[in-house]
């Protein structure tokens, strides 16, 4: 109503300072998909009007998973493609990501693996939308996906990244745990399994490792573990919990005059540190053993024990 368009403002600022401007679409967000709670301000009319398109009780167990859109329905896929078309026409980013980890529920658990061809066709059509909707003059818009960190886990959910790479449907991939982080992500194994040594693969850090109570030590340790797997870069999800100097921005003992100085996101100094493996050497680190959260079956296992 006030004419404010936060996405466009951010994209314009990125270009002013010479950064690529990349949009991301949460393909099946479940934050407001509990039908016992009516909240039409954040629940799309299409979802409210079509309970028959829910995955339902056959969904893999998880928070709100029964209310996820079932991508077996062509109408669901067409609805998501229309949203993507609108995004590309309105914002015209330099690249776009389909965030398939937010949330990794697309089909009934019993049929998800058999639905891989359905999702491949969906990704193929999404790529065409991203590539062909008013790209910047003289540029080809890049198209990527965020996925579980295991090809086998991908297929169990309904994704076939090997085929996507073979067909040239994706230009970059980010591999990730779901919401709560694991100590390490198997980037090199994933690269071998998809059979392409050249496609850029980025390693995700999530807020489960980067909680403020660990200060900068948690960030450093998580980033160092990622870099050991030789990704093409790091990807930060929900990366806004810390302060400019490592102080817990949400500590109950934090003085009132200190709060405005801390609750503004992680500092540029820390980002520069995490982006350069050489800067992480001989720095204090706090290593995280991970979590036992199942993450809708999307998370890879790891070697450290859970206490």
N, C-alpha and C positions, 0 to 999 in steps of 0.2 A: 504493500500500500504506500510505502514511503519512497518507492523507486530504488531501493537499495538492492544491488545484485552482488552478493559477496563473492560468488564464484568468478564472475567477470572481473571484479576488482583484483582478485588474487592473480588471475591469469595475466591481466595487463601488467601488474607489478612484476611478475616473473619475467615477462618480455623486456620490460624497461631495464632490468639488471642483467639481461643476457642469459636467463635460464630457460630451459625447455619447460613448457606448461603442459602438464599431463593430467587428465581427468581419470577418475576411477569410479566404477559403478558396482555397488554391492548388489549382486545378481539375485540373491534370495534372502534379504535381510529378515530376521525373525524377531526384532525387538518388540513389535506390537502385533504379533500374530497369535495372540491368545484370544480365542473367540468368547471366552468368559468375561473379557474386559472390553467394553466398547469405548473406543477413543478415536472418533472419526477424524479428528484433526491430523492424525498421523497414520491412519489406516486407509489405504487407497480404496476408492469406491469399487474398483474392479474386484478387489479381494473381498470386501464386505458383501458384494452382490453374488459371489460365486463360491460358496463353501464346498461345492462339489469338486472344486479344483484343488482342495487341500490334499496333501499327502495322507493325512489321517493317521489312524492308529498303527499302520504298517511302517511308519517312519522309524528310523533308527532312534533309540532313546536319546533324549537331550532336551534342553530348555526350549519350549515352544515348537519342537520339531514337527508335531502333528499339524500345526497350522501353516507349514511351509507350502508354497506353491508346488504342485506336482507337474514337472516339466514333460510328462507323458502327454499332456493335453496341448494340442497345437495352439489353442487360444491363449494359453499362458505364454508360450514362446513368442507368439506374435505381439502380445502386450509388452513384453520386455524389449523386443526389437523396436517397437514404436517409441518407447522411452529413450532407447539408445539413439534412434534417429533424431529425436528432439534435442538431445544433449549435443550431438555433433553439429547440428545446424545452428543451435543457439550459441554455443561456446567456442567452437572451432579450435580445439586444442591441438597441440603439436603431436600428441600421442594419447592413447587411451588404453586403460586396463579394465578387464572384466575380473572383478574380485570374486572368485568362486569359493573363497574360504569364508565369506560373510553372507550366508552361513553354508556349510557343506552338506546341505540336505536338499535333494532335488527329485528323488524318486523313492518309492517304497523300498525298504532295505532288501526285500527278497528279489526284486527285479532290477535293482540299480545297475548291476554289471551288464545285464542284457540290454540296457538302455544306452550304452556307450554310443552306438550309431546315431541315436536321436540327439545326444548332446554334441556330437561332432558336427552334425548338420546345423545345429543352433550356432555353434562357434563359427562355422563357415559363413553363415549369413550375417552374423555380427561383424566379422572381419570385413565383409563387403560393405556394410554400412559405414564402418569407421574409415575405410580407405576411400570411399567414393562420395562422401558427403562433404562437399565444399572444403577440401584441404587447402592449406595456405598455398599461394602461388609458388610453383616450382618445387614443392615439397611432397613427399609421400608420408602420410600419417602412419606412425607405427602402432602396432596392435599387440597387446600382451595379456597374460593371465596370471592370477595368483592361485596357487595349487597346494595340495598336501605335498609333503617332502618325500613321497614314495610313489613310484609308478603303480605299484600294486594297490596302495591305498586309494590312489586316484581312480583306478578301474572299479574298485569296490563301491565307490560313490556314484560312478557313472561317467567318468572322464577318461579319455584315451589320449594322453599327451603324445604318445609315440606316433599315432596317426596324424595328430595336429601338426607335429613337426615335419613328418614325411610329406604332408601335403602343402607345407609352407603357409599354414594358417596363422601362425604366431611369430612375432618378431622378437619377443623376449618373454621370459618366464620368471616369476618369483615363487620360491618354495617356502613353506611356512608351517608352523604349528598352528593350532587353533587357540587364540586368545591367551592361554597360558603357555609360556615358552618352555622349550626343552634346552638342555645344555648345548647341544650341537645339532646342526642340520646336515644331512649327508649330500652335500652339493655334488661332489665328485661321483658318487654312486648314481645319483639321479641323472647326471650328464651321460654316464655310460649306459644307463638303462633306456634312455630315450634315443640313443644311437646317433646323437649329433654333437660333435665336439665344438661347434662354432656358435650355436645359438646362445645369446647372453642369458645367464642365470643369476638371479639376485637372491640373497639370503635374508630372510625376514628376522627382525627382532621385534618382539611383542612386549606389552607392558608387564607381563608376568615376571620377566627377568628384570625389567626396568622400573620396578616399584620404588617410590621415593625413599622407603626406609633403608634401602641399601646404598643410597647416595650414588656417587659416580663410579664407585667400585664395581657395582653390578653391571652398569653399562659397559665399562671397559672389558670385564671378563667375558660378557656375552659377545661383544664385538670381536674380541681376540679369537674366540672359538669359531666364530663365523669365518673370519679371514683365513684360518688354517685350512678350511675346506676349499679355498681358492674360488670364491664366487666372483662374478664380474662387478659386483657392487653390493651395498647393503640397502635394505628397505626397512623403514621404521614405521610401525603401525601403533596408533594410539600413543605417540611419542610426545607426551605433553605433561608428564606427571612431576617432573623435578624442578628444581630451582636453578638459578644462574650459577650457584656455587656449590651444589651438592647437598644443601640443607633440605630436609624434608619439608616440602611446602605445605603439608597437611598435618604437621605435628601439633598436638593440642597444646604443647608448651610454647609454641612459637608466639612471640609477642605481636601485638596488633600492628605496631609500626613496621614490623618485619614482613608481614603477610603480603602487602602490595609488591614487595621486591622479589618475592619468590614465586608467586602464582602466575607466571607469565610464560612458562615453557622452559625447555632446556636451552642452555646458553649456546651461542655460536662457537665459543671456545671448545665446549665439549663435542659438538658436532664435528668440528675440524679434527679433533683428536681421534674420534671414532672412525672417521673417514680415511685415516692414514695408519696402516698397521705399524709403521715405524714409530709413530707417536705413542703407541700403546706399550712398547717395550719398557720394562723396568718401572712400570707404574703400578700403584696399588690396585688390586682387583679382588672382588668378592665373587667366588664361583658358586653357581646355583645348581643344586642337584635336580632341579626340574619339579614336575608336578605329576600326580597320578590322574589328573583330569583326563577323561577319555576323548573329549573334543569331537563328539559325534562319530567316533571311529576314524577320524582323519589324522591323528597324531602318530608320528613314528615312535618306536621304542628307543630307549637309550640305556647305557650301561650302568650308570650310577644308581645305587639303591635309593629307595624312598623311605625316609624315616617315619 
